[in-house]
Amino acid sequence: MNHRRPFTVFAALAMAAGLAHADTGKLLLTGGVNTIAGSAGGGLTPWAVIGSNATEGEVGFSGYATRAGTQDYGLTGYGAAVGLFDRVELSLARQDFDASPALALNGIAAFGVTPGQHIQMDVVGLKVKVAGDAVLDADTWMPQIAVGIEHKRASPGSVQSVYNFLGVKNSGTDVYVSATKLFLAQSLLVNATLRSTNANQNGLLGFGSAAPGKSGRSLQPEFSLAYLLRKDLAVGAEYRFKPNNLQALGAAAGLGAGLREDDWKDIFIAWAPSKHLSLTLAYVDLGRVVPGVTGNRRQTGYYLSAQAAF
């Protein structure tokens, strides 16, 4: 796959968005922020909203950069999204994951993992609103509903030998449906997403598994709750269930729960100092991420993201 091509195509889309950008825009924070995969939503899970400030009949654009850090791992990400007529969202994200602890795997077998190895992953997303409107239907029980796909491709470098041992693929596609309900009178937003996936750690450890691990897809729910303290400030929480495909394979290889994957969760605060800028800070709990090489430590830490939207 040519990794330059998605960014070249997306630059053209962004230029088109700049020529017809939204001058009106949505209510602050009701368009969400960019997730780690690039789509609009919370930090960990997509919402049914269409990213950018564009409303019906407009084209909008958003870009973001993010950094997350835990006891043993670090993740840097950036990306952009184009919102078309408040109906369709196209997104692109790149993640750079510090996989330095994987060096310990060389003590288990001759994997040849190099010191300081990073795993990069590109994510191309498409989301389409199919029913409802989060703002216009705020006084009814009808949520906004969207369906989306995220195609992911990981470039693991010297960790490829570990991928081969696990029997995982380097690319995969998640499919999801999200329902977002905004209660304006109560200053409350509620989102539920159901994802079909076979990704390990969101795809950073590949997709599927060799037997006796789980190679097929499974349905994983995700939830978000946000409360508007004022029009430019929101607090909330997210919970994302994970498939845990690799644990059975690890147990069969004598690693016990060394490849276990836990659910992800966070508590966040989002501030929009203007209609074009938003900042998000979160406490994240990723559970045990490859606990066999990190002493079974829970990976908790921070998540910081900045987004510009037009």
C-alpha positions as CSV (number, residue, x, y, z in Angstrom):
1,M,0.0,0.0,0.0
2,N,1.3,3.5,-0.9
3,H,1.1,5.3,2.4
4,R,1.5,8.7,0.7
5,R,-1.6,8.3,-1.5
6,P,-4.3,8.6,1.2
7,F,-2.8,11.8,2.5
8,T,-2.4,13.2,-1.0
9,V,-6.1,12.5,-1.8
10,F,-7.1,13.9,1.5
11,A,-5.2,17.1,0.9
12,A,-7.3,17.6,-2.2
13,L,-10.5,17.1,-0.2
14,A,-9.3,19.5,2.5
15,M,-8.6,22.1,-0.2
16,A,-12.1,21.7,-1.5
17,A,-13.4,22.1,2.0
18,G,-11.4,25.3,2.4
19,L,-13.1,26.8,-0.7
20,A,-16.5,26.2,0.7
21,H,-16.0,26.2,4.5
22,A,-18.8,26.8,6.9
23,D,-19.3,30.3,8.2
24,T,-22.2,29.5,10.5
25,G,-21.3,26.3,12.2
26,K,-22.9,24.1,14.9
27,L,-23.3,24.7,18.6
28,L,-20.0,24.5,20.4
29,L,-18.9,20.9,21.2
30,T,-22.0,19.3,19.7
31,G,-19.9,18.1,16.7
32,G,-17.6,16.2,19.1
33,V,-13.8,16.1,18.8
34,N,-11.7,13.8,16.7
35,T,-11.2,10.3,18.1
36,I,-7.9,8.5,18.0
37,A,-9.1,7.0,14.7
38,G,-9.9,10.3,13.2
39,S,-13.7,10.3,13.1
40,A,-15.8,12.7,15.2
41,G,-16.8,11.6,18.6
42,G,-15.1,11.3,22.0
43,G,-11.5,10.4,22.3
44,L,-12.0,6.6,22.3
45,T,-15.2,6.0,20.4
46,P,-17.1,7.6,17.5
47,W,-20.4,9.4,17.8
48,A,-23.1,9.7,15.1
49,V,-22.3,13.4,14.6
50,I,-20.6,14.5,11.5
51,G,-17.3,16.3,12.2
52,S,-16.3,19.9,11.5
53,N,-18.5,23.0,11.9
54,A,-20.5,22.5,8.7
55,T,-24.2,22.4,8.8
56,E,-26.7,21.2,6.1
57,G,-25.6,22.5,2.7
58,E,-22.1,23.3,3.8
59,V,-18.7,21.6,3.6
60,G,-16.4,21.7,6.6
61,F,-12.9,20.6,7.7
62,S,-11.2,19.7,10.9
63,G,-7.7,18.7,11.8
64,Y,-6.3,17.4,15.1
65,A,-3.1,16.3,16.9
66,T,-3.1,14.1,20.0
67,R,-0.7,12.6,22.5
68,A,-1.4,9.8,25.1
69,G,1.0,8.4,27.6
70,T,0.9,5.6,30.2
71,Q,3.4,3.8,32.4
72,D,5.0,1.8,29.6
73,Y,3.6,3.1,26.3
74,G,3.1,6.3,24.3
75,L,0.9,7.2,21.3
76,T,1.1,10.2,19.0
77,G,-1.6,10.8,16.5
78,Y,-2.7,13.3,14.0
79,G,-5.3,13.5,11.2
80,A,-8.1,15.4,9.5
81,A,-11.7,15.0,8.5
82,V,-14.0,16.5,5.9
83,G,-17.7,17.0,6.7
84,L,-20.0,17.1,3.6
85,F,-23.4,18.7,4.1
86,D,-23.8,17.4,7.7
87,R,-24.4,14.0,6.1
88,V,-21.1,12.4,5.2
89,E,-17.7,12.4,7.0
90,L,-14.4,11.3,5.5
91,S,-11.5,11.0,7.9
92,L,-7.8,10.0,7.8
93,A,-5.6,9.4,10.8
94,R,-2.0,8.3,11.5
95,Q,-0.9,6.8,14.8
96,D,2.7,6.3,16.0
97,F,2.9,3.9,18.9
98,D,6.0,3.5,21.0
99,A,6.4,-0.2,21.3
100,S,9.7,-0.2,23.1
101,P,8.6,-2.7,25.8
102,A,8.3,-5.3,23.0
103,L,12.1,-5.7,23.2
104,A,11.4,-8.0,26.1
105,L,9.9,-10.5,23.7
106,N,13.4,-11.3,22.4
107,G,13.9,-13.1,25.8
108,I,11.1,-15.5,24.9
109,A,12.1,-16.3,21.3
110,A,14.5,-14.9,18.6
111,F,12.0,-12.3,17.3
112,G,14.6,-9.8,16.5
113,V,12.7,-6.8,17.8
114,T,14.9,-3.7,17.7
115,P,15.3,-1.2,20.5
116,G,13.0,1.7,20.4
117,Q,10.7,0.1,17.8
118,H,7.5,2.1,16.9
119,I,4.4,0.7,15.2
120,Q,2.6,3.1,12.8
121,M,-1.0,2.7,11.7
122,D,-3.0,4.5,9.1
123,V,-6.8,4.7,9.4
124,V,-9.2,5.7,6.6
125,G,-12.7,6.3,7.8
126,L,-16.2,6.9,6.3
127,K,-19.3,7.8,8.2
128,V,-22.8,8.4,6.9
129,K,-25.7,9.9,8.9
130,V,-28.8,7.8,8.1
131,A,-31.5,9.1,10.5
132,G,-32.3,11.8,13.0
133,D,-30.6,15.1,13.9
134,A,-28.9,15.5,17.3
135,V,-29.8,19.2,17.6
136,L,-33.1,19.5,15.7
137,D,-34.5,16.3,17.4
138,A,-33.3,17.4,20.9
139,D,-36.9,17.8,22.1
140,T,-37.8,14.2,21.0
141,W,-36.6,10.7,21.8
142,M,-35.1,10.3,18.3
143,P,-31.3,10.0,18.3
144,Q,-29.0,10.8,15.4
145,I,-27.9,7.5,13.8
146,A,-24.9,7.0,11.6
147,V,-23.0,4.0,10.2
148,G,-19.3,4.0,9.6
149,I,-16.3,2.0,8.6
150,E,-12.6,2.3,9.6
151,H,-10.0,0.6,7.4
152,K,-6.7,0.2,9.3
153,R,-3.2,-0.8,8.2
154,A,-0.4,-1.3,10.6
155,S,3.3,-1.0,9.8
156,P,5.1,-2.9,12.7
157,G,8.7,-2.7,11.6
158,S,10.8,-5.3,13.4
159,V,7.6,-6.4,15.4
160,Q,6.5,-8.1,12.2
161,S,8.1,-11.3,13.4
162,V,5.8,-11.1,16.5
163,Y,2.8,-10.5,14.2
164,N,3.8,-13.7,12.2
165,F,4.1,-15.7,15.4
166,L,0.6,-14.6,16.6
167,G,-0.9,-15.3,13.1
168,V,-2.3,-11.8,12.9
169,K,-2.9,-9.7,9.7
170,N,-1.5,-6.3,9.2
171,S,-4.8,-4.7,8.0
172,G,-8.5,-5.0,8.9
173,T,-11.7,-3.1,8.7
174,D,-14.1,-2.1,11.5
175,V,-17.8,-1.5,10.9
176,Y,-19.9,0.3,13.4
177,V,-23.3,2.0,14.0
178,S,-23.6,4.9,16.4
179,A,-26.6,6.5,18.0
180,T,-26.2,9.9,19.6
181,K,-28.9,11.6,21.7
182,L,-28.5,15.3,22.8
183,F,-30.8,16.5,25.6
184,L,-30.3,20.2,25.3
185,A,-32.6,21.1,28.3
186,Q,-30.5,18.9,30.5
187,S,-27.1,19.8,28.9
188,L,-26.5,16.1,28.3
189,L,-25.2,14.0,25.4
190,V,-25.4,10.2,25.4
191,N,-23.9,8.0,22.7
192,A,-23.9,4.2,22.1
193,T,-21.8,2.5,19.4
194,L,-21.8,-1.1,18.3
195,R,-18.6,-2.2,16.5
196,S,-17.9,-5.3,14.4
197,T,-14.1,-5.9,14.7
198,N,-11.3,-8.4,14.9
199,A,-8.6,-5.7,15.9
200,N,-6.1,-6.3,18.7
201,Q,-5.5,-3.2,20.7
202,N,-7.4,-1.1,18.1
203,G,-5.2,-2.7,15.4
204,L,-1.8,-1.8,16.7
205,L,-1.2,-5.6,17.4
206,G,-2.8,-6.6,14.2
207,F,-6.1,-8.3,13.3
208,G,-7.4,-11.7,14.3
209,S,-5.2,-14.5,15.7
210,A,-3.9,-17.9,15.0
211,A,-5.7,-20.8,16.8
212,P,-6.7,-21.2,19.5
213,G,-7.1,-17.5,19.5
214,K,-10.1,-15.7,18.0
215,S,-9.7,-15.0,14.3
216,G,-13.3,-13.9,13.5
217,R,-15.1,-10.7,14.1
218,S,-17.1,-10.0,17.2
219,L,-19.5,-7.2,18.2
220,Q,-18.2,-4.8,20.9
221,P,-20.3,-2.1,22.5
222,E,-18.9,1.4,23.3
223,F,-20.5,4.1,25.4
224,S,-20.0,7.9,25.9
225,L,-21.6,10.4,28.3
226,A,-20.9,14.1,28.2
227,Y,-22.3,16.9,30.4
228,L,-22.1,20.6,29.3
229,L,-21.1,22.7,32.3
230,R,-21.5,25.7,30.1
231,K,-21.7,26.2,26.3
232,D,-17.9,26.0,25.9
233,L,-17.0,23.4,28.5
234,A,-18.0,19.7,28.8
235,V,-17.0,16.8,31.1
236,G,-17.7,13.2,30.4
237,A,-16.6,9.6,30.4
238,E,-16.3,6.7,27.9
239,Y,-16.2,2.9,28.1
240,R,-15.1,0.8,25.2
241,F,-15.3,-3.0,25.3
242,K,-12.5,-4.9,23.6
243,P,-12.5,-8.4,21.9
244,N,-9.4,-10.0,23.7
245,N,-8.6,-12.2,20.7
246,L,-5.0,-13.2,21.7
247,Q,-5.3,-14.5,25.2
248,A,-6.1,-18.1,24.4
249,L,-3.2,-18.3,22.0
250,G,-0.9,-16.8,24.7
251,A,-2.1,-19.4,27.2
252,A,-1.4,-22.2,24.8
253,A,2.1,-20.9,24.2
254,G,2.8,-20.9,28.0
255,L,2.3,-17.2,28.5
256,G,-0.7,-17.5,30.7
257,A,-2.6,-14.2,30.5
258,G,0.4,-12.5,29.0
259,L,-1.5,-11.4,25.8
260,R,-4.7,-10.4,27.5
261,E,-6.6,-7.3,26.2
262,D,-8.7,-5.3,28.6
263,D,-11.5,-2.8,28.0
264,W,-10.6,0.9,27.6
265,K,-12.1,3.8,29.6
266,D,-11.5,7.5,30.2
267,I,-12.8,10.6,32.0
268,F,-12.4,13.8,30.0
269,I,-12.8,17.5,30.0
270,A,-13.3,19.4,26.7
271,W,-13.0,23.2,26.3
272,A,-13.8,25.2,23.2
273,P,-12.3,28.7,23.6
274,S,-13.7,29.5,20.1
275,K,-15.9,27.9,17.5
276,H,-12.8,26.9,15.6
277,L,-10.7,25.4,18.4
278,S,-11.2,22.7,21.1
279,L,-8.9,21.2,23.6
280,T,-9.4,17.8,25.3
281,L,-7.7,16.4,28.4
282,A,-8.5,13.0,29.7
283,Y,-7.4,10.4,32.3
284,V,-7.3,7.1,30.4
285,D,-7.3,3.5,31.7
286,L,-6.3,1.0,29.0
287,G,-6.0,-2.0,31.4
288,R,-3.2,-4.5,30.8
289,V,-1.6,-4.0,27.4
290,V,0.5,-7.1,26.6
291,P,1.0,-7.7,30.3
292,G,3.5,-10.4,29.7
293,V,6.1,-7.8,28.9
294,T,5.0,-5.0,31.2
295,G,4.8,-6.8,34.5
296,N,1.0,-7.1,34.4
297,R,0.8,-3.3,35.1
298,R,-2.4,-1.5,34.3
299,Q,-1.7,1.2,31.7
300,T,-3.2,4.4,33.0
301,G,-2.2,7.9,32.1
302,Y,-3.2,11.0,30.2
303,Y,-4.7,11.9,26.8
304,L,-4.3,15.4,25.3
305,S,-5.8,16.5,22.0
306,A,-6.2,19.8,20.1
307,Q,-8.6,20.2,17.2
308,A,-9.2,23.0,14.7
309,A,-12.6,22.9,12.9
310,F,-14.0,25.1,10.2
